[in-house]
């Protein structure tokens, strides 16, 4: 079996409206007011984000977090609609998402890489296909190409084994 691996950055995308989320806010007595920062997006990042937020909360008592998983698209939409302060994602914001945040809230996304994951493509060693372009890989993963013959291999069906239904980086 041969493997092709690709590094995929895991991102927290901040919306530059963090004073609303409570950073640096103080009450009348000068004490820091409790604030809640809302994070939503990629299910892939849920465990990591929860660990990071628990660590941060332990050192910054007036700050709490609401962390939800789902899909990267949900995270971007929540930030655009002011339902979240941070989007967690395994992909960069799409041009339309960047434009929507600018036009609706006059804000910009700031990408902060927090980890790297692997995307691995494994093929049987007997398969004569030695390389795939990004275009060919997209066509296979999207279901447009269903036979190795269409990708320069033998006349056999392509069997995809992908991630769970909440992942935006899976094959159905």
Number of C-alpha atoms within 10 A of each C-alpha: 8 12 12 12 11 12 11 14 17 22 23 27 25 21 21 14 17 13 9 13 17 18 17 11 15 13 9 7 7 8 10 17 17 16 17 16 18 19 27 30 28 28 20 21 23 19 11 14 22 16 11 12 18 14 11 14 14 11 10 12 12 17 19 18 16 13 19 20 21 20 23 26 19 18 27 32 18 19 25 26 14 16 14 24 25 27 31 34 30 24 17 18 20 11 8 9 17 16 16 19 20 14 12 11 15 12 17 18 22 14 17 13 15 14 14 13 13 11 13 12 13 12 16 10 11 8 13 12 15 10 11 13 9 9 8 15 15 14 15 21 18 13 14 11 17 17 17 18 14 17 19 13 13 13 11 12 12 17 11 15 12 12 12 11 12 14 16 18 16 15 16 12
